[in-house]
Amino acid sequence: MASAASLKNFMRFVRQPSLRRLSSWGKVPMGPADPILGLSEEFQKDTFSKKVNVGVGAYRGDDGKPHVLNSVRTAEKRVLEANMNHEYAPIVGVQSYVNKSLEFVYGKENPAVNRTAAVQALSGTGALRVCFEFLSRFAGDQLGNKIYMPQPTWGNHIPIANDSGLDVEFYKYYDKDAMWMDFAGMMADVKKAPDGSAFLLHACAHNPTGIDPTPEEWKELSHVMKAKKHIPVFDSAYQGFASGDSEVDAFAIRHFVAEGHNIALCQSYAKKLWPLRRTYWNLQHCLWR
Ligand SMILES: Cc1ncc(COP(=O)(O)O)c(C=O)c1O
């Protein structure tokens, strides 16, 4: 198997412009650099002893090194000890895994757990892709092939939606002058959008601002979105990260469901509890009920 260094040298070699011109794939444009990962590379190079990287939302110890939670170590051990058979999973994923995910977000006793169509996808990004393609394919006409997203939002939301056939329109979210949420602006945009529009909502720990609506504001938003028959599309990548309590952070999703919304939800476990990020597939799924 090629070492990381020799692979890097090979990539450097094939990226030479003169070689690329010769290749039948030479016209394929280079994708844009990921600003966050680029920043991480700059961070690695920086020799300042007190440097702190706040660009990537994962745990770090006081020494700046990745901190693996005890719960993650325990789960990792359990996965190994379970001595799994590594058979193919069904096309919709490992059912027990999906069920646990539903219970995690809705709560064990919630009837929504049993009436939800859920599939496993490849991380939160894969779940978003499946979800957006689903919306584009089965509700494209109703949505005008459009999805509303907060301004700003996680950078990758936009190309994932575009590549799935959806145009992106933004609703107001962050007031730069007040350095806080523009809730009034957000509500005005929600009311202005055509009935039955799809709205992407960050379930908690909004990326990149970290600012979420209060429970009262979520309730108001749910009320107006229901009257407008909008489709709430939740992205939940940080359940447990915002307040430190995964139950508290599920408030918005559980409230919308209790109010009778038919939501779509994409979950990511890449940053939090699960040990399976490197050893197995991720648990993310997109659901529709
Ligand atoms: C808001 C949000 N959604 C989705 C994702 C993607 O999650 P994953 O890394 O599981 O693909 C991220 C990752 O940073 C994110 O911040």
The ligand as an SDF file (V2000), in Angstrom:
LIG
                    3D

 16 16  0  0  0  0  0  0  0  0999 V2000
  -24.0950   22.3310   10.3350 C   0  0  0  0  0  0  0  0  0  0  0  0
  -23.3860   21.1370    9.8000 C   0  0  0  0  0  0  0  0  0  0  0  0
  -24.0750   20.2220    9.0960 N   0  0  0  0  0  0  0  0  0  0  0  0
  -23.4750   19.1190    8.5850 C   0  0  0  0  0  0  0  0  0  0  0  0
  -22.1310   18.9080    8.7600 C   0  0  0  0  0  0  0  0  0  0  0  0
  -21.4870   17.6900    8.1190 C   0  0  0  0  0  0  0  0  0  0  0  0
  -21.3220   16.6740    8.9650 O   0  0  0  0  0  0  0  0  0  0  0  0
  -20.3890   15.4220    8.6120 P   0  0  0  0  0  0  0  0  0  0  0  0
  -19.0130   15.8350    9.0050 O   0  0  0  0  0  0  0  0  0  0  0  0
  -20.9720   14.3270    9.4360 O   0  0  0  0  0  0  0  0  0  0  0  0
  -20.5130   15.1650    7.1460 O   0  0  0  0  0  0  0  0  0  0  0  0
  -21.3690   19.8320    9.4700 C   0  0  0  0  0  0  0  0  0  0  0  0
  -19.9250   19.6180    9.6510 C   0  0  0  0  0  0  0  0  0  0  0  0
  -19.1720   20.4650    9.9980 O   0  0  0  0  0  0  0  0  0  0  0  0
  -22.0110   20.9700   10.0130 C   0  0  0  0  0  0  0  0  0  0  0  0
  -21.3400   21.8780   10.7070 O   0  0  0  0  0  0  0  0  0  0  0  0
  1  2  1  0
  2  3  1  0
  2 15  2  0
  3  4  2  0
  4  5  1  0
  5  6  1  0
  5 12  2  0
  6  7  1  0
  7  8  1  0
  8  9  2  0
  8 10  1  0
  8 11  1  0
 12 13  1  0
 12 15  1  0
 13 14  2  0
 15 16  1  0
M  END
$$$$
